[in-house]
Amino acid sequence: MDADDLLDVVCVGESMVLVTPDPPGPLAAGGPARLDVAGAESTVACYLALLGARTAWVGAVGADPLGDLVRDRIAGYGVDVSGVSVRADAPTGVFFKNPGAAGTTVHYYRAGSAASRLGPRELPEARVVHLSGITPALSASCAALVDSVLAVPGPVRSFDVNYRPGLWPVARAAPVLAALADRADVVFVGLDEAGTLWGCASPAEVRALLPSPATVVVKDAAVGAYAGGVFVPAPAVDVVEPVGAGDAFAAGYLAGLLADAPEAERLALGHRVAGSALRIAGDVPPPGTPLPEGAR
């Protein structure tokens, strides 16, 4: 393949339709709602596209209007969706936000979804392939997909641990996610989830647990992020909605990696892109909305 035709990043995983009460309120109250699209890996792809990278999202949707919404919305950011499978034998996954006085909970309806039937497949050629720990929890075939991608040398293999307790318990997830992460080249993990999964209390303990990757990025929420002996504090942000910020951070970091920026600049760009996600209600700004200058 000609270098000019090579994608920068291909992101692999499930994206779903997100239903949110509008205005925010408990689902049990009924009323109007807004349909959006959300998925960890496609969110990374969308932010990278906004940052000027050539990206693709590979996943699967049902042959239904919700699948059309998912593909069209992600494509609207300039992401290549030609590798998305459309299945007539399984639906597009859906999840609901349930805002309440004690915070927002999330309810998933993804069992048996089209994406849960993904399996090992050939991916578009790219400089980086990005995966998350959500995918192996969806089904045995999805776990085989992640295993096969991590086995392919060549592209930089990026893995966001992204532990979801609603998908699998710690006892089952912890050893699987540690083993997968240790096979990647770049790993993203929150210090809080590393504590939940593996009992790690510091970035040094996380790094000791994952000795093989070239880079392990440990995010400590509003404190900052660590990688390769470098720490960059997180700027103060007036938070509207935290969902999606971790994926935005990964996109910013990977954009810095693609530009061969120094470690501190990669982390700083991750923080800036995450900050733009924290300031909006959705995971990604609407298609056609440029990122603020400070996020680039």
N, C-alpha and C positions, 0 to 999 in steps of 0.2 A: 504494500500500500504506500502511495506517495505521502510524504510527511504532511503535505498541505491537506490531505483528506483524513488524517488521523484525528479522532476525537480527543479532547483533553481529558474528560472524565465520563465514565459510564456508571450510573447508579442503579443498583438492582434491589428490588423489594416491592412490598405491597403498598398501594395507595388506595384510599377509600373515600367515600363521600362522608362529610362531616355535617351533622345537623345541629344547629345551635339556636335556642330560643332567641327571638329578636322582637322586643328588647329582652335582655337577659333575665331569666327567671326560672323557677323549677319546671322541669318537664311535666310533672304531674298537673301543673296549672293549665296546660294546653296553650293554645294561641299561636300566633305567627312564628315562623322559624326561618332560618337562612341556610341554604345549602352551599357548602364549600368543599374543597378537596384538600386532603391532608395525608401525609405519609412521610416517614422520616427520610427515606432515600430520595424521593422525588422533591422534597423540600430542599435538600442539599443541591440537587440538580438545578432547581429553579433559581436559587440564590447564586450559584456559580454562573448561570446564564446571565443574570443581572449584572454580574461582575465582569462579563465579557468572555467567559470561557465557552468552549464548544462542548456541550453536554448531551447525554442521552439518558433516558430512563427506560429500564427494561423491567416489565412486570406483566401482570395479566388482569383483565377485567372481564365482566360478563357481557354477553351480547344484549345489553339492555340500555335504557337511556342514562342510567347512572354511570355506566362504563363510558358512554360517549362524553358525559360531563367530565369525568376524570381525565381522559385522554386529551380532550379539547382544551381544558383549562391548563394542563401542564404544557401542552404544545404552545399555548399562548405566550409563554415566557421565552420561547425560542428553543425549547428543549426538543431534541429528536425523540419521537415516540414510535418510530417505525418498528422497533423491536418489541412492542407491547402485543401480547397475545390476546385475542378476543375469543372467549369460550361460550358456546351455547349451552353447555352442560352444567354451568355453575354461575352464581350471581356475583355482582360487584359487592364488596364488603361495605358496611355502613357502620358509623359510630355516632353517638350522641353526647353532647356536653350537657351537663345538668347543673347549672349555676344555683348555688344556695347560700344561706347565711354562713355556713361553716366552710365555704369554699366550693370549688367546682369539681364534681366527679365526672367520670367518663364511662359510658356504657357501650361495649363493642358487640356488633353482630357480624362476625367475620368467619365463624366456623363453616367450613365447606365452601368458602369463597373461591372465586376463580384463581386468585393469587395463591391460595393454599395448595393448589395443584401444580404449581411451578416445580420444575425439576432441572437437573443438569442440562445445559444447553450452550450453544456457541454464542458468545457475546461479540458486539462490535469491538473493533480494535481501538484502544484508547491508551493514553499515557498513565491514567489512574483508573482503577475500578474500586467503587465504594460500596460497602456492605454494612449491615448492622446486625446486632444480636437479636433483633425482632424476628427476622426471617427464619432462622433454624427452629424457632419455637412454634411455627405455624403448622408444620407437618413433617413427616419423615422425608418426603420428596424435596421439600424446601431446605431441610438440613443437608440433604445430598447436594443440592445446588450450591450452597455456601461452601461446602467441603470441596467441591470440584473447582470453584473459582479460586479458592485459596491455594489450590494445588498447581495453578498455572503460573509459571515464571514469566517474567517480562514486564507487565505493567506494575506500577506501584499498587500494592493491595492495601486499601484503607478500610479499617473496621471500627465502627462505633459500637461499644458494648450495649448501650441502649436497653438495659434490663427492664422488662415489663412484668411486674409481679402478677398481673391478671392473666398472663399467658402460661407461666410455669413457676413453680415454687423455687425458692433459693436452693434447696437441697439438690434439685435436678439441674437447675440452670447454672449454678456456680462452676462446677467442673467443666461443663461443656463450653461456657463462654470464656473461661480462662484458656482452655486448649485452643479454641478458635482464634482468640486475640493473639496468642503467642505465635501463631503462624502468619500473622499479617506483617506488613512493613511499617504502617502507621496505625496507631491505636488511639482512640478517643474514649475516655472514661471519666465519669464524675467521681470525685473523692467520696461523696456520699454513697453512690452505688457500689464503689469498690469496698466500702465498709460493710454494706449490706451483704454483698456476695461473698467476700473473701476475708472480711475482718481487718482490712487494711486501714491504718489510721494516718498515713502520710504518703506523699508522692513517692518517697524512697521505698516504702514497703510495696507499693504498686509496681514499681519498676523491678524490684527483686522478684516479684511473682511472675513478671512478664519479661524475661531476659532477652528473648530472641528478636523482637521488632527493632527496626532502626530507630524509631521514635515512639515514645509513649507520652501522649498529651493528657495530663490530669487536670481536670477543671474543678475548681473549688468555688462554684457558684459566684456570689458577688465579691469574693475575695480576689480571685485571679486565676491564672492558669500556669502550669509548669510543664516544661519539656526540655530534655537535654541539659539539665542543670540551669535552665533559664526560667525566671519567674517574671510575669508581666501582670500587674494588678488590673482588675476590671474597673473601668470608669463607672462613676455613679450614673444611674439611669432611673428615670421615673417609670416604673413598670406598669404597663397596662395589662399584659397577659404574658406569662412566662413560657407557654407552650410554643415550641418551634425554635427557641433560642439556641438550644444545644446543636440542632442541625444547622442553623445559621452560622454558629461558631465554626463548625466543621467545614462549611463551605468557604468561609473567609480564610481559614488556615490552609485549606487545599489550594485556594487561589494564590496564596503566598508561596506555597510549595511549587506550584506550576511556574511561578515567576522566579524561582530559585532565590527567594528572599532569605535573609538571615532569620534564625529562629525567633528572635524577639519581634521582628516585623510580622512574621506569620501569626504569632500569638496576638499581637496588637490588632491585626486585621480581623482575626477571629472575634475578638472582643467588640470591634466596631460594628461588624455585621450582626453579631448577636444583639447588640444594643438597638439596632434598627428593628429587629424582630420583637424585642421587649416593648417597644413603643407603640405597637399596633395590636389590634384585637385578634387578627388572624395569624396564621403561621407565616405567610408571605404577603407582601403588599400586592394589590391587584395587578394583573398583567398590564404592561404599558407604563407602570409607575416606576420611575427610576429610583435607585437607592439614593439617600442623602449623600452629598459630597463627602462628608466625614466618614461614611461607611466604606469608602473605596481605598 
